[in-house]
Amino acid sequence: MSDFQGIWVALVTPFRNGEIDFAGLDRLTAKLLEDGVAGLVVCGTTGEAAALSQAEQLAVLDAVLQRVPAELVIMGLAGNQLSALLDLQREIQRRPLAGLLVPAPYYIRPSQAGLESFFTTLADAAQVPLVLYDIPYRTGVRIERETLRRIVRHPNIQAIKDCAGDAETTMALIADGQVQVLAGEDTQIFNTLCLGGAGAISASAHIRADLYVAMQQRMAQGDLQGARQLHYRLLPWMQAAFSEANPSAIKAALALQGLIGEELRAPLMPCTNTTHERLREVLAPLTH
């Protein structure tokens, strides 16, 4: 089984004047590696993949792979047209990677049998491990617990990004031991680690990634009190990070730190002045 343990960052895609800001992307990836993250997830939700062309997605991936070791890179693979996804999967797999992050097909809301067939087909074609992305509030379809438990028995599905908000399913997946369970909701990282989860794929960990890494490491060392203290230190920022449509607040916070610009792809909009003020308030204690 591949090791997806630790704090993975769901990477934003920086823009400048409507185009990908590759210099900003390089600065950001360098900083996150310096902070000790387990790896980066490229072209997921936080990376605004739905607003990128396929050529742009591959360009972002190639740029990240120039800076980041391949075993530290997961690429998003999302869509609802299976044959097109299989074509894109083949193209992505021409590159060395740690894995592919795959959500349920959005908009069409297939049956449970259809979901199982969808993931099995992609897993059968996988040359790198799949990380199942369970996020029903974006895809419009819930993968039921028993369906999930069957799907993740596939040997090519080796982790799950858990965003479904069902603690009993989280516990069942951890207890089964078929896949590594990664928290996908940032305020649930501490809870998931306490339950025995492997780590997280986090958007808010763009800021003070070193503290997220320390929280995970302290939990792994059995230092529950130390991990809890870091959780509550980070919690106000985690909550502010998702106060507007992701990744608006993440990019605003990174812009405040001078790492990238705040630009997003329409229809996403920059944060309001109220959110900017809140971000300054919650980020100030984290810089000391």
N, C-alpha and C positions, 0 to 999 in steps of 0.2 A: 504493500500500500504506500502511495506517495504521502509525504508529510506536509500537510497544510497547517500545521500548528503555528500559533502565534498571531500577531497583529498584521493583517494585510490591509493596505490602504486602497479604497475605491477611488482611483485617481481621476481628478478633474481634467478636462481638456482646455488648456488656455487658448484664448483667441485674441487677435489684434487686428482691428479693421476688417473683421469678417473672416479672416483666415486663421488657420492654426498657428499659434505662437510657439514655434519649436524651441526658441531660445528660452522662453519661460518654462516650457515643459522640461527642458534639460536642467534648469536651476532647481525646479521643484523636485524632480526625481533624485537629484544629487542630495538635496536636503533631507529627504525622507530616508534614503539609504544611510546617511550619516546618523540619523536618529535611531537606526537599528531595527527598522520594520522587517517583518518576515518576507514581505514581498508586496507587489503592486498589482492591482486589477485594472486593466486598461479597457476603455470603451464599454463600461457598464452604465448603469443609470446615472451615476454621478459624473461620468465622462460625457454625458449628453450624446450617447451613441445614436439615439433615434434621430438626432438632428444632423448627423454626419453621413456623407455618402460612404459607400463601401470603400472607395479609393482613399478617402480621408481616414477611415478607421484603420486601414492597413498602413497608411503613412504614419499614424500615431504609434501603432504597434512597432513598426520598424525603427522609429526614432527612440522609443523606450528601450528596445533591445540593443541599441548602440551603447546605452549607458548602463543598463541593468542586466546582470546575469540571467540567462534564459530560465533557470530553475526558480527564479523569483518573480516570474511574470505569468499572470493569468489573463486571458483575453476573453472579452464578452462575445457571446454568440446568441443573438436574439432575433426572433422573427416569427412569422406565422405561415410561411410558405416553405414546406419541408424540403422540396427538391432544391430550392434556392439556398436554404440553410446548409444542406449537404454539400453544395458547390462551394459555399463560403468556408465551411469547415475544412474541406480539402485544401483550399488556398491558404488558410491560416496555418494548417498543419505542415506546410512546406517550411515553416520556421520552427526552431526549437522553442518549447514552452513548458511551463509547469502544468498548465491545464487550461480548460475552457469553462467559462461560467455560463450556464444555460438556463434561462427561465422557461416556464410554460409558454406556449404560443398565446399571444395576447389577442384580444378582441373577439375571437371566434368561439371561445368558451367550450372546448371539447368535453366529452364525457370522461369519466375516470378511465375507461378502457382506452379512449383516444389519447389521453395523457400518457398512460403507460406505454402505448405503442410509439408515441412521439419520442419519449426519452430513450426507449430501448433502441429505436432506429438510429438515433444519433450516437448512442453509446456503442452500438455494434460497429459504427464507422469510425470510432475514435482511435486515434493513434497516441493521444495524450489523455490523461485523466480528465473526467468531467466533474465539475462542481455544480450540483443542482441548485438553482436559485429559486427558492420558494417565496414568492412575493405576491400573494393574491390581490392586494389592493392596487397593483399596477397591471397585472395580467387579466384581471376580471374573472379568474377561475381559481377555486380552492382545490388543492391536491389533498384528498382525504388521507387520514393517518395510515390506514392499511394499504392504500395505494402507494404512498410514499415508501412504506416499509418494503413493499415488493420491488419497487423501482430501484431502490438503492442496493439491492442485492446484486445488481449487475456489477461484475468485477471492474468495469471501466468507469463506474461512478464512485468516486472515492471521498467526496465531501459534500456538504450541503451548506449553503448560505441561508440561514433560518430567519425569515422575516414574517412568518405567518402569525406570530403572536399567540401561539397555543402552547402553553407550558407543558401540558401532558404529552403532546407530540414531541416536543424538544427532549423531554426525559425519556420517552420511548426510544427515540433514535439513538440517544447516548447509551442507554442500557443495552440496546441491540448490538452496538459495536460494529455495525456494518460500514459506517462512514464516519468521518470526522465532522463534528457539528461546529459550525462557525456562526457566531451571533451576527445577524445582519441589521438588527435594530440597536443603535449605539448605546442607548440607556439600559439595554439588556446584556451588555458584555459581561459585567461583573456577575450577574445572576447565572449566565450560561457557564462561565468559568467555575462558579461554585458547584454547579450540577455535574461538572466533569467534561464540559465542552472543550474543544481544541484551541479555540481562539475566536477571532472575529475578522470580518471584512467590513471595515469602518470608513465612513466618509469624514466624520469629524476628526479622525486621527491625523488629518493633514496638519492640524495645529497641535503642537506639543506631542508629537508622536512618541517621543522618548518617555513621556509619562504613561501612555497607553501600554507601551512595551514593558515598562517597569511594573505596571499593575498585573499584566499577564505573568510576568516572571515571578513576582512575589507570590501569586496564587500557586504557581507550579512548585514553588519552594515551601509551600505550606504556611506562608505568612498571611493569614486571612486578614488580620487587623491592618497590616500595611497596605494590602490590596484594597481593602474597604476605604481607607483614608484617601487613596488616590482616586477611587471611584467618585467619592463625594467632592473632591477637589475639582474633578473634571465635569461633574454633572451639570452645573449651570451653563457651561459652554456647550455640552452635548445638546441640551434643550434649546439653546439659542440657535444652534447650527441648523435646526430643522424648523425654525419659526416661519420660514417662507419656503417656496418650492425649491427643492434640492436641484442644483447646487448653488443657489443664489447666495445664501449666507456664507457658505464655505468659500466661495470666490471672493466675497466681500472681505472676509477675515484674512485671506491670503493677500489681498490687495493692501489691506492695512499694514501688513508685514513687509510689503514691497517685493513679494516673490513673483506675483503675476498680476495682470490686470483683472478688472472685475467683469469684463465683457462676457455675455452669454449669447446663445443662439435663440432667436425668436422661435416660439412665442414666450420663452422665459424672459423675465424682466429683472433688472437690478433691484436690490433691496431698497426698501423705503428708508427715509431718514430716521424714522423711529427705530427700525432694526439696526441701522448703523450705530446709533447711540447705544443700544443694548449690547451690541457686539463689543464696543469699546469698553463698556463697563465689565463684562464678563471675562474679556481677554486680559485686562490689566493685571488681575491677581496671578494669572498663569505665566506672566513674563518675569516674575520675581522669584 
